[in-house]
Amino acid sequence: MQTPCILVCSIDMKTGYCFGCGRTREEIGEWTLYSNEQRSQIMEALPARLEGVERKPRRETLRKRLARERSTV
């Protein structure tokens, strides 16, 4: 099953969208109940939704950042 989740699960109070994936609480909760077509339609809208959130998600984990910093030293 396709999912846009990147494990940054926090809702922007202004827009109501998750900072990580752009879905609403309702969409997250009902994701497994949607048809493939419904999930695809929602996923098409996510990039535009993420443009409107006030804080961009941190897509780099601490572990990845530390590894990157160690490799550049």
mmCIF file of the N, C-alpha and C atoms, coordinates in Angstrom:
data_MODEL
# 
_entry.id   MODEL 
# 
loop_
_atom_site.group_PDB 
_atom_site.id 
_atom_site.type_symbol 
_atom_site.label_atom_id 
_atom_site.label_alt_id 
_atom_site.label_comp_id 
_atom_site.label_asym_id 
_atom_site.label_entity_id 
_atom_site.label_seq_id 
_atom_site.pdbx_PDB_ins_code 
_atom_site.Cartn_x 
_atom_site.Cartn_y 
_atom_site.Cartn_z 
_atom_site.occupancy 
_atom_site.B_iso_or_equiv 
_atom_site.pdbx_formal_charge 
_atom_site.auth_seq_id 
_atom_site.auth_comp_id 
_atom_site.auth_asym_id 
_atom_site.auth_atom_id 
_atom_site.pdbx_PDB_model_num 
ATOM 1   N N  . MET A 1 1  ? 0.836   -1.177 0.000  1.00 0.00 ? 1  MET A N  1 
ATOM 2   C CA . MET A 1 1  ? 0.000   0.000  0.000  1.00 0.00 ? 1  MET A CA 1 
ATOM 3   C C  . MET A 1 1  ? 0.883   1.243  0.000  1.00 0.00 ? 1  MET A C  1 
ATOM 4   N N  . GLN A 1 2  ? 0.597   2.155  -0.878 1.00 0.00 ? 2  GLN A N  1 
ATOM 5   C CA . GLN A 1 2  ? 1.338   3.411  -0.933 1.00 0.00 ? 2  GLN A CA 1 
ATOM 6   C C  . GLN A 1 2  ? 1.009   4.272  0.269  1.00 0.00 ? 2  GLN A C  1 
ATOM 7   N N  . THR A 1 3  ? 2.026   4.926  0.806  1.00 0.00 ? 3  THR A N  1 
ATOM 8   C CA . THR A 1 3  ? 1.807   5.880  1.873  1.00 0.00 ? 3  THR A CA 1 
ATOM 9   C C  . THR A 1 3  ? 2.832   7.008  1.747  1.00 0.00 ? 3  THR A C  1 
ATOM 10  N N  . PRO A 1 4  ? 2.418   8.240  1.999  1.00 0.00 ? 4  PRO A N  1 
ATOM 11  C CA . PRO A 1 4  ? 3.350   9.358  1.937  1.00 0.00 ? 4  PRO A CA 1 
ATOM 12  C C  . PRO A 1 4  ? 4.052   9.604  3.275  1.00 0.00 ? 4  PRO A C  1 
ATOM 13  N N  . CYS A 1 5  ? 3.777   8.779  4.268  1.00 0.00 ? 5  CYS A N  1 
ATOM 14  C CA . CYS A 1 5  ? 4.302   8.998  5.616  1.00 0.00 ? 5  CYS A CA 1 
ATOM 15  C C  . CYS A 1 5  ? 5.831   8.959  5.622  1.00 0.00 ? 5  CYS A C  1 
ATOM 16  N N  . ILE A 1 6  ? 6.435   9.982  6.268  1.00 0.00 ? 6  ILE A N  1 
ATOM 17  C CA . ILE A 1 6  ? 7.888   10.007 6.453  1.00 0.00 ? 6  ILE A CA 1 
ATOM 18  C C  . ILE A 1 6  ? 8.237   10.021 7.943  1.00 0.00 ? 6  ILE A C  1 
ATOM 19  N N  . LEU A 1 7  ? 7.270   9.623  8.771  1.00 0.00 ? 7  LEU A N  1 
ATOM 20  C CA . LEU A 1 7  ? 7.443   9.518  10.223 1.00 0.00 ? 7  LEU A CA 1 
ATOM 21  C C  . LEU A 1 7  ? 7.738   10.855 10.892 1.00 0.00 ? 7  LEU A C  1 
ATOM 22  N N  . VAL A 1 8  ? 7.203   11.924 10.337 1.00 0.00 ? 8  VAL A N  1 
ATOM 23  C CA . VAL A 1 8  ? 7.241   13.246 10.968 1.00 0.00 ? 8  VAL A CA 1 
ATOM 24  C C  . VAL A 1 8  ? 5.778   13.568 11.241 1.00 0.00 ? 8  VAL A C  1 
ATOM 25  N N  . CYS A 1 9  ? 5.252   13.022 12.302 1.00 0.00 ? 9  CYS A N  1 
ATOM 26  C CA . CYS A 1 9  ? 3.812   13.089 12.559 1.00 0.00 ? 9  CYS A CA 1 
ATOM 27  C C  . CYS A 1 9  ? 3.482   14.225 13.517 1.00 0.00 ? 9  CYS A C  1 
ATOM 28  N N  . SER A 1 10 ? 3.222   15.388 12.951 1.00 0.00 ? 10 SER A N  1 
ATOM 29  C CA . SER A 1 10 ? 2.865   16.567 13.717 1.00 0.00 ? 10 SER A CA 1 
ATOM 30  C C  . SER A 1 10 ? 1.993   17.436 12.826 1.00 0.00 ? 10 SER A C  1 
ATOM 31  N N  . ILE A 1 11 ? 0.892   17.927 13.387 1.00 0.00 ? 11 ILE A N  1 
ATOM 32  C CA . ILE A 1 11 ? -0.080  18.680 12.602 1.00 0.00 ? 11 ILE A CA 1 
ATOM 33  C C  . ILE A 1 11 ? 0.150   20.185 12.726 1.00 0.00 ? 11 ILE A C  1 
ATOM 34  N N  . ASP A 1 12 ? 0.197   20.859 11.595 1.00 0.00 ? 12 ASP A N  1 
ATOM 35  C CA . ASP A 1 12 ? 0.287   22.319 11.544 1.00 0.00 ? 12 ASP A CA 1 
ATOM 36  C C  . ASP A 1 12 ? -1.081  22.863 11.941 1.00 0.00 ? 12 ASP A C  1 
ATOM 37  N N  . MET A 1 13 ? -1.141  23.609 13.015 1.00 0.00 ? 13 MET A N  1 
ATOM 38  C CA . MET A 1 13 ? -2.420  24.104 13.521 1.00 0.00 ? 13 MET A CA 1 
ATOM 39  C C  . MET A 1 13 ? -3.079  25.116 12.574 1.00 0.00 ? 13 MET A C  1 
ATOM 40  N N  . LYS A 1 14 ? -2.291  25.800 11.780 1.00 0.00 ? 14 LYS A N  1 
ATOM 41  C CA . LYS A 1 14 ? -2.856  26.790 10.846 1.00 0.00 ? 14 LYS A CA 1 
ATOM 42  C C  . LYS A 1 14 ? -3.576  26.113 9.673  1.00 0.00 ? 14 LYS A C  1 
ATOM 43  N N  . THR A 1 15 ? -2.937  25.121 9.077  1.00 0.00 ? 15 THR A N  1 
ATOM 44  C CA . THR A 1 15 ? -3.504  24.479 7.888  1.00 0.00 ? 15 THR A CA 1 
ATOM 45  C C  . THR A 1 15 ? -4.257  23.184 8.190  1.00 0.00 ? 15 THR A C  1 
ATOM 46  N N  . GLY A 1 16 ? -3.899  22.519 9.291  1.00 0.00 ? 16 GLY A N  1 
ATOM 47  C CA . GLY A 1 16 ? -4.506  21.229 9.607  1.00 0.00 ? 16 GLY A CA 1 
ATOM 48  C C  . GLY A 1 16 ? -3.828  20.067 8.910  1.00 0.00 ? 16 GLY A C  1 
ATOM 49  N N  . TYR A 1 17 ? -2.691  20.335 8.257  1.00 0.00 ? 17 TYR A N  1 
ATOM 50  C CA . TYR A 1 17 ? -1.952  19.293 7.541  1.00 0.00 ? 17 TYR A CA 1 
ATOM 51  C C  . TYR A 1 17 ? -0.743  18.831 8.356  1.00 0.00 ? 17 TYR A C  1 
ATOM 52  N N  . CYS A 1 18 ? -0.393  17.570 8.182  1.00 0.00 ? 18 CYS A N  1 
ATOM 53  C CA . CYS A 1 18 ? 0.799   17.023 8.810  1.00 0.00 ? 18 CYS A CA 1 
ATOM 54  C C  . CYS A 1 18 ? 2.034   17.674 8.191  1.00 0.00 ? 18 CYS A C  1 
ATOM 55  N N  . PHE A 1 19 ? 2.993   18.069 9.034  1.00 0.00 ? 19 PHE A N  1 
ATOM 56  C CA . PHE A 1 19 ? 4.233   18.675 8.533  1.00 0.00 ? 19 PHE A CA 1 
ATOM 57  C C  . PHE A 1 19 ? 5.018   17.704 7.657  1.00 0.00 ? 19 PHE A C  1 
ATOM 58  N N  . GLY A 1 20 ? 4.921   16.427 7.944  1.00 0.00 ? 20 GLY A N  1 
ATOM 59  C CA . GLY A 1 20 ? 5.710   15.435 7.211  1.00 0.00 ? 20 GLY A CA 1 
ATOM 60  C C  . GLY A 1 20 ? 5.115   15.025 5.883  1.00 0.00 ? 20 GLY A C  1 
ATOM 61  N N  . CYS A 1 21 ? 3.808   14.722 5.882  1.00 0.00 ? 21 CYS A N  1 
ATOM 62  C CA . CYS A 1 21 ? 3.216   14.157 4.665  1.00 0.00 ? 21 CYS A CA 1 
ATOM 63  C C  . CYS A 1 21 ? 2.164   15.039 4.005  1.00 0.00 ? 21 CYS A C  1 
ATOM 64  N N  . GLY A 1 22 ? 1.585   15.977 4.744  1.00 0.00 ? 22 GLY A N  1 
ATOM 65  C CA . GLY A 1 22 ? 0.587   16.860 4.166  1.00 0.00 ? 22 GLY A CA 1 
ATOM 66  C C  . GLY A 1 22 ? -0.846  16.382 4.305  1.00 0.00 ? 22 GLY A C  1 
ATOM 67  N N  . ARG A 1 23 ? -1.053  15.216 4.922  1.00 0.00 ? 23 ARG A N  1 
ATOM 68  C CA . ARG A 1 23 ? -2.415  14.722 5.099  1.00 0.00 ? 23 ARG A CA 1 
ATOM 69  C C  . ARG A 1 23 ? -3.072  15.341 6.334  1.00 0.00 ? 23 ARG A C  1 
ATOM 70  N N  . THR A 1 24 ? -4.397  15.307 6.361  1.00 0.00 ? 24 THR A N  1 
ATOM 71  C CA . THR A 1 24 ? -5.140  15.745 7.538  1.00 0.00 ? 24 THR A CA 1 
ATOM 72  C C  . THR A 1 24 ? -5.181  14.596 8.548  1.00 0.00 ? 24 THR A C  1 
ATOM 73  N N  . ARG A 1 25 ? -5.585  14.906 9.775  1.00 0.00 ? 25 ARG A N  1 
ATOM 74  C CA . ARG A 1 25 ? -5.735  13.855 10.797 1.00 0.00 ? 25 ARG A CA 1 
ATOM 75  C C  . ARG A 1 25 ? -6.698  12.773 10.314 1.00 0.00 ? 25 ARG A C  1 
ATOM 76  N N  . GLU A 1 26 ? -7.791  13.200 9.711  1.00 0.00 ? 26 GLU A N  1 
ATOM 77  C CA . GLU A 1 26 ? -8.791  12.251 9.234  1.00 0.00 ? 26 GLU A CA 1 
ATOM 78  C C  . GLU A 1 26 ? -8.218  11.342 8.151  1.00 0.00 ? 26 GLU A C  1 
ATOM 79  N N  . GLU A 1 27 ? -7.468  11.924 7.223  1.00 0.00 ? 27 GLU A N  1 
ATOM 80  C CA . GLU A 1 27 ? -6.871  11.127 6.146  1.00 0.00 ? 27 GLU A CA 1 
ATOM 81  C C  . GLU A 1 27 ? -5.861  10.133 6.703  1.00 0.00 ? 27 GLU A C  1 
ATOM 82  N N  . ILE A 1 28 ? -5.087  10.564 7.682  1.00 0.00 ? 28 ILE A N  1 
ATOM 83  C CA . ILE A 1 28 ? -4.111  9.658  8.301  1.00 0.00 ? 28 ILE A CA 1 
ATOM 84  C C  . ILE A 1 28 ? -4.840  8.499  8.977  1.00 0.00 ? 28 ILE A C  1 
ATOM 85  N N  . GLY A 1 29 ? -5.877  8.821  9.751  1.00 0.00 ? 29 GLY A N  1 
ATOM 86  C CA . GLY A 1 29 ? -6.611  7.807  10.490 1.00 0.00 ? 29 GLY A CA 1 
ATOM 87  C C  . GLY A 1 29 ? -7.359  6.814  9.613  1.00 0.00 ? 29 GLY A C  1 
ATOM 88  N N  . GLU A 1 30 ? -7.805  7.268  8.457  1.00 0.00 ? 30 GLU A N  1 
ATOM 89  C CA . GLU A 1 30 ? -8.606  6.417  7.585  1.00 0.00 ? 30 GLU A CA 1 
ATOM 90  C C  . GLU A 1 30 ? -7.848  5.909  6.363  1.00 0.00 ? 30 GLU A C  1 
ATOM 91  N N  . TRP A 1 31 ? -6.546  6.125  6.335  1.00 0.00 ? 31 TRP A N  1 
ATOM 92  C CA . TRP A 1 31 ? -5.734  5.814  5.157  1.00 0.00 ? 31 TRP A CA 1 
ATOM 93  C C  . TRP A 1 31 ? -5.926  4.374  4.681  1.00 0.00 ? 31 TRP A C  1 
ATOM 94  N N  . THR A 1 32 ? -5.944  3.431  5.590  1.00 0.00 ? 32 THR A N  1 
ATOM 95  C CA . THR A 1 32 ? -6.059  2.017  5.191  1.00 0.00 ? 32 THR A CA 1 
ATOM 96  C C  . THR A 1 32 ? -7.462  1.681  4.686  1.00 0.00 ? 32 THR A C  1 
ATOM 97  N N  . LEU A 1 33 ? -8.429  2.540  4.946  1.00 0.00 ? 33 LEU A N  1 
ATOM 98  C CA . LEU A 1 33 ? -9.795  2.289  4.495  1.00 0.00 ? 33 LEU A CA 1 
ATOM 99  C C  . LEU A 1 33 ? -10.062 2.826  3.092  1.00 0.00 ? 33 LEU A C  1 
ATOM 100 N N  . TYR A 1 34 ? -9.195  3.711  2.608  1.00 0.00 ? 34 TYR A N  1 
ATOM 101 C CA . TYR A 1 34 ? -9.373  4.305  1.286  1.00 0.00 ? 34 TYR A CA 1 
ATOM 102 C C  . TYR A 1 34 ? -9.018  3.310  0.187  1.00 0.00 ? 34 TYR A C  1 
ATOM 103 N N  . SER A 1 35 ? -9.627  3.492  -0.966 1.00 0.00 ? 35 SER A N  1 
ATOM 104 C CA . SER A 1 35 ? -9.270  2.688  -2.142 1.00 0.00 ? 35 SER A CA 1 
ATOM 105 C C  . SER A 1 35 ? -7.938  3.212  -2.689 1.00 0.00 ? 35 SER A C  1 
ATOM 106 N N  . ASN A 1 36 ? -7.312  2.449  -3.550 1.00 0.00 ? 36 ASN A N  1 
ATOM 107 C CA . ASN A 1 36 ? -6.060  2.889  -4.178 1.00 0.00 ? 36 ASN A CA 1 
ATOM 108 C C  . ASN A 1 36 ? -6.279  4.196  -4.941 1.00 0.00 ? 36 ASN A C  1 
ATOM 109 N N  . GLU A 1 37 ? -7.430  4.331  -5.592 1.00 0.00 ? 37 GLU A N  1 
ATOM 110 C CA . GLU A 1 37 ? -7.734  5.557  -6.342 1.00 0.00 ? 37 GLU A CA 1 
ATOM 111 C C  . GLU A 1 37 ? -7.855  6.755  -5.389 1.00 0.00 ? 37 GLU A C  1 
ATOM 112 N N  . GLN A 1 38 ? -8.524  6.572  -4.268 1.00 0.00 ? 38 GLN A N  1 
ATOM 113 C CA . GLN A 1 38 ? -8.658  7.662  -3.300 1.00 0.00 ? 38 GLN A CA 1 
ATOM 114 C C  . GLN A 1 38 ? -7.288  8.077  -2.747 1.00 0.00 ? 38 GLN A C  1 
ATOM 115 N N  . ARG A 1 39 ? -6.449  7.090  -2.420 1.00 0.00 ? 39 ARG A N  1 
ATOM 116 C CA . ARG A 1 39 ? -5.104  7.398  -1.913 1.00 0.00 ? 39 ARG A CA 1 
ATOM 117 C C  . ARG A 1 39 ? -4.291  8.138  -2.974 1.00 0.00 ? 39 ARG A C  1 
ATOM 118 N N  . SER A 1 40 ? -4.395  7.720  -4.215 1.00 0.00 ? 40 SER A N  1 
ATOM 119 C CA . SER A 1 40 ? -3.659  8.383  -5.301 1.00 0.00 ? 40 SER A CA 1 
ATOM 120 C C  . SER A 1 40 ? -4.104  9.830  -5.464 1.00 0.00 ? 40 SER A C  1 
ATOM 121 N N  . GLN A 1 41 ? -5.405  10.087 -5.374 1.00 0.00 ? 41 GLN A N  1 
ATOM 122 C CA . GLN A 1 41 ? -5.920  11.452 -5.501 1.00 0.00 ? 41 GLN A CA 1 
ATOM 123 C C  . GLN A 1 41 ? -5.395  12.332 -4.371 1.00 0.00 ? 41 GLN A C  1 
ATOM 124 N N  . ILE A 1 42 ? -5.390  11.803 -3.164 1.00 0.00 ? 42 ILE A N  1 
ATOM 125 C CA . ILE A 1 42 ? -4.879  12.569 -2.027 1.00 0.00 ? 42 ILE A CA 1 
ATOM 126 C C  . ILE A 1 42 ? -3.389  12.836 -2.211 1.00 0.00 ? 42 ILE A C  1 
ATOM 127 N N  . MET A 1 43 ? -2.646  11.811 -2.624 1.00 0.00 ? 43 MET A N  1 
ATOM 128 C CA . MET A 1 43 ? -1.199  11.967 -2.782 1.00 0.00 ? 43 MET A CA 1 
ATOM 129 C C  . MET A 1 43 ? -0.847  13.001 -3.841 1.00 0.00 ? 43 MET A C  1 
ATOM 130 N N  . GLU A 1 44 ? -1.671  13.149 -4.862 1.00 0.00 ? 44 GLU A N  1 
ATOM 131 C CA . GLU A 1 44 ? -1.425  14.167 -5.887 1.00 0.00 ? 44 GLU A CA 1 
ATOM 132 C C  . GLU A 1 44 ? -1.535  15.574 -5.305 1.00 0.00 ? 44 GLU A C  1 
ATOM 133 N N  . ALA A 1 45 ? -2.378  15.745 -4.295 1.00 0.00 ? 45 ALA A N  1 
ATOM 134 C CA . ALA A 1 45 ? -2.596  17.065 -3.691 1.00 0.00 ? 45 ALA A CA 1 
ATOM 135 C C  . ALA A 1 45 ? -1.546  17.418 -2.638 1.00 0.00 ? 45 ALA A C  1 
ATOM 136 N N  . LEU A 1 46 ? -0.781  16.451 -2.163 1.00 0.00 ? 46 LEU A N  1 
ATOM 137 C CA . LEU A 1 46 ? 0.122   16.682 -1.033 1.00 0.00 ? 46 LEU A CA 1 
ATOM 138 C C  . LEU A 1 46 ? 1.235   17.703 -1.287 1.00 0.00 ? 46 LEU A C  1 
ATOM 139 N N  . PRO A 1 47 ? 1.907   17.702 -2.433 1.00 0.00 ? 47 PRO A N  1 
ATOM 140 C CA . PRO A 1 47 ? 2.969   18.708 -2.626 1.00 0.00 ? 47 PRO A CA 1 
ATOM 141 C C  . PRO A 1 47 ? 2.456   20.141 -2.480 1.00 0.00 ? 47 PRO A C  1 
ATOM 142 N N  . ALA A 1 48 ? 1.282   20.423 -3.016 1.00 0.00 ? 48 ALA A N  1 
ATOM 143 C CA . ALA A 1 48 ? 0.720   21.773 -2.907 1.00 0.00 ? 48 ALA A CA 1 
ATOM 144 C C  . ALA A 1 48 ? 0.349   22.082 -1.457 1.00 0.00 ? 48 ALA A C  1 
ATOM 145 N N  . ARG A 1 49 ? -0.157  21.093 -0.755 1.00 0.00 ? 49 ARG A N  1 
ATOM 146 C CA . ARG A 1 49 ? -0.496  21.296 0.655  1.00 0.00 ? 49 ARG A CA 1 
ATOM 147 C C  . ARG A 1 49 ? 0.744   21.632 1.477  1.00 0.00 ? 49 ARG A C  1 
ATOM 148 N N  . LEU A 1 50 ? 1.821   20.912 1.232  1.00 0.00 ? 50 LEU A N  1 
ATOM 149 C CA . LEU A 1 50 ? 3.048   21.130 2.006  1.00 0.00 ? 50 LEU A CA 1 
ATOM 150 C C  . LEU A 1 50 ? 3.639   22.506 1.775  1.00 0.00 ? 50 LEU A C  1 
ATOM 151 N N  . GLU A 1 51 ? 3.323   23.115 0.637  1.00 0.00 ? 51 GLU A N  1 
ATOM 152 C CA . GLU A 1 51 ? 3.788   24.483 0.387  1.00 0.00 ? 51 GLU A CA 1 
ATOM 153 C C  . GLU A 1 51 ? 3.164   25.458 1.383  1.00 0.00 ? 51 GLU A C  1 
ATOM 154 N N  . GLY A 1 52 ? 1.995   25.125 1.905  1.00 0.00 ? 52 GLY A N  1 
ATOM 155 C CA . GLY A 1 52 ? 1.281   26.029 2.788  1.00 0.00 ? 52 GLY A CA 1 
ATOM 156 C C  . GLY A 1 52 ? 1.571   25.874 4.271  1.00 0.00 ? 52 GLY A C  1 
ATOM 157 N N  . VAL A 1 53 ? 2.289   24.824 4.663  1.00 0.00 ? 53 VAL A N  1 
ATOM 158 C CA . VAL A 1 53 ? 2.580   24.661 6.091  1.00 0.00 ? 53 VAL A CA 1 
ATOM 159 C C  . VAL A 1 53 ? 3.637   25.663 6.512  1.00 0.00 ? 53 VAL A C  1 
ATOM 160 N N  . GLU A 1 54 ? 3.537   26.143 7.741  1.00 0.00 ? 54 GLU A N  1 
ATOM 161 C CA . GLU A 1 54 ? 4.435   27.195 8.198  1.00 0.00 ? 54 GLU A CA 1 
ATOM 162 C C  . GLU A 1 54 ? 5.849   26.713 8.484  1.00 0.00 ? 54 GLU A C  1 
ATOM 163 N N  . ARG A 1 55 ? 5.975   25.476 8.851  1.00 0.00 ? 55 ARG A N  1 
ATOM 164 C CA . ARG A 1 55 ? 7.292   24.934 9.185  1.00 0.00 ? 55 ARG A CA 1 
ATOM 165 C C  . ARG A 1 55 ? 7.515   23.707 8.316  1.00 0.00 ? 55 ARG A C  1 
ATOM 166 N N  . LYS A 1 56 ? 8.601   23.701 7.595  1.00 0.00 ? 56 LYS A N  1 
ATOM 167 C CA . LYS A 1 56 ? 8.911   22.567 6.740  1.00 0.00 ? 56 LYS A CA 1 
ATOM 168 C C  . LYS A 1 56 ? 9.387   21.396 7.599  1.00 0.00 ? 56 LYS A C  1 
ATOM 169 N N  . PRO A 1 57 ? 9.077   20.173 7.188  1.00 0.00 ? 57 PRO A N  1 
ATOM 170 C CA . PRO A 1 57 ? 9.521   19.023 7.967  1.00 0.00 ? 57 PRO A CA 1 
ATOM 171 C C  . PRO A 1 57 ? 11.027  18.858 7.907  1.00 0.00 ? 57 PRO A C  1 
ATOM 172 N N  . ARG A 1 58 ? 11.591  18.347 9.006  1.00 0.00 ? 58 ARG A N  1 
ATOM 173 C CA . ARG A 1 58 ? 13.008  18.010 9.015  1.00 0.00 ? 58 ARG A CA 1 
ATOM 174 C C  . ARG A 1 58 ? 13.117  16.605 8.469  1.00 0.00 ? 58 ARG A C  1 
ATOM 175 N N  . ARG A 1 59 ? 13.599  16.474 7.272  1.00 0.00 ? 59 ARG A N  1 
ATOM 176 C CA . ARG A 1 59 ? 13.611  15.173 6.605  1.00 0.00 ? 59 ARG A CA 1 
ATOM 177 C C  . ARG A 1 59 ? 14.894  14.391 6.865  1.00 0.00 ? 59 ARG A C  1 
ATOM 178 N N  . GLU A 1 60 ? 15.821  14.995 7.543  1.00 0.00 ? 60 GLU A N  1 
ATOM 179 C CA . GLU A 1 60 ? 17.069  14.300 7.843  1.00 0.00 ? 60 GLU A CA 1 
ATOM 180 C C  . GLU A 1 60 ? 17.067  13.913 9.316  1.00 0.00 ? 60 GLU A C  1 
ATOM 181 N N  . THR A 1 61 ? 17.221  12.630 9.602  1.00 0.00 ? 61 THR A N  1 
ATOM 182 C CA . THR A 1 61 ? 17.233  12.193 10.985 1.00 0.00 ? 61 THR A CA 1 
ATOM 183 C C  . THR A 1 61 ? 18.554  12.586 11.635 1.00 0.00 ? 61 THR A C  1 
ATOM 184 N N  . LEU A 1 62 ? 18.571  12.606 12.944 1.00 0.00 ? 62 LEU A N  1 
ATOM 185 C CA . LEU A 1 62 ? 19.787  12.930 13.679 1.00 0.00 ? 62 LEU A CA 1 
ATOM 186 C C  . LEU A 1 62 ? 20.902  11.962 13.308 1.00 0.00 ? 62 LEU A C  1 
ATOM 187 N N  . ARG A 1 63 ? 20.574  10.698 13.213 1.00 0.00 ? 63 ARG A N  1 
ATOM 188 C CA . ARG A 1 63 ? 21.578  9.686  12.859 1.00 0.00 ? 63 ARG A CA 1 
ATOM 189 C C  . ARG A 1 63 ? 22.192  9.974  11.486 1.00 0.00 ? 63 ARG A C  1 
ATOM 190 N N  . LYS A 1 64 ? 21.349  10.318 10.521 1.00 0.00 ? 64 LYS A N  1 
ATOM 191 C CA . LYS A 1 64 ? 21.856  10.623 9.175  1.00 0.00 ? 64 LYS A CA 1 
ATOM 192 C C  . LYS A 1 64 ? 22.706  11.888 9.182  1.00 0.00 ? 64 LYS A C  1 
ATOM 193 N N  . ARG A 1 65 ? 22.264  12.910 9.928  1.00 0.00 ? 65 ARG A N  1 
ATOM 194 C CA . ARG A 1 65 ? 23.023  14.153 9.983  1.00 0.00 ? 65 ARG A CA 1 
ATOM 195 C C  . ARG A 1 65 ? 24.400  13.923 10.594 1.00 0.00 ? 65 ARG A C  1 
ATOM 196 N N  . LEU A 1 66 ? 24.465  13.160 11.691 1.00 0.00 ? 66 LEU A N  1 
ATOM 197 C CA . LEU A 1 66 ? 25.754  12.889 12.330 1.00 0.00 ? 66 LEU A CA 1 
ATOM 198 C C  . LEU A 1 66 ? 26.674  12.098 11.401 1.00 0.00 ? 66 LEU A C  1 
ATOM 199 N N  . ALA A 1 67 ? 26.116  11.131 10.697 1.00 0.00 ? 67 ALA A N  1 
ATOM 200 C CA . ALA A 1 67 ? 26.910  10.355 9.746  1.00 0.00 ? 67 ALA A CA 1 
ATOM 201 C C  . ALA A 1 67 ? 27.436  11.245 8.627  1.00 0.00 ? 67 ALA A C  1 
ATOM 202 N N  . ARG A 1 68 ? 26.590  12.148 8.126  1.00 0.00 ? 68 ARG A N  1 
ATOM 203 C CA . ARG A 1 68 ? 27.013  13.067 7.063  1.00 0.00 ? 68 ARG A CA 1 
ATOM 204 C C  . ARG A 1 68 ? 28.120  13.983 7.565  1.00 0.00 ? 68 ARG A C  1 
ATOM 205 N N  . GLU A 1 69 ? 27.947  14.517 8.769  1.00 0.00 ? 69 GLU A N  1 
ATOM 206 C CA . GLU A 1 69 ? 28.957  15.413 9.324  1.00 0.00 ? 69 GLU A CA 1 
ATOM 207 C C  . GLU A 1 69 ? 30.285  14.688 9.555  1.00 0.00 ? 69 GLU A C  1 
ATOM 208 N N  . ARG A 1 70 ? 30.232  13.449 9.999  1.00 0.00 ? 70 ARG A N  1 
ATOM 209 C CA . ARG A 1 70 ? 31.466  12.672 10.207 1.00 0.00 ? 70 ARG A CA 1 
ATOM 210 C C  . ARG A 1 70 ? 32.177  12.400 8.876  1.00 0.00 ? 70 ARG A C  1 
ATOM 211 N N  . SER A 1 71 ? 31.393  12.202 7.814  1.00 0.00 ? 71 SER A N  1 
ATOM 212 C CA . SER A 1 71 ? 32.013  11.867 6.531  1.00 0.00 ? 71 SER A CA 1 
ATOM 213 C C  . SER A 1 71 ? 32.658  13.084 5.860  1.00 0.00 ? 71 SER A C  1 
ATOM 214 N N  . THR A 1 72 ? 32.276  14.302 6.264  1.00 0.00 ? 72 THR A N  1 
ATOM 215 C CA . THR A 1 72 ? 32.850  15.492 5.655  1.00 0.00 ? 72 THR A CA 1 
ATOM 216 C C  . THR A 1 72 ? 34.029  16.042 6.448  1.00 0.00 ? 72 THR A C  1 
ATOM 217 N N  . VAL A 1 73 ? 34.341  15.445 7.581  1.00 0.00 ? 73 VAL A N  1 
ATOM 218 C CA . VAL A 1 73 ? 35.464  15.941 8.423  1.00 0.00 ? 73 VAL A CA 1 
ATOM 219 C C  . VAL A 1 73 ? 36.760  15.365 7.953  1.00 0.00 ? 73 VAL A C  1 
# 
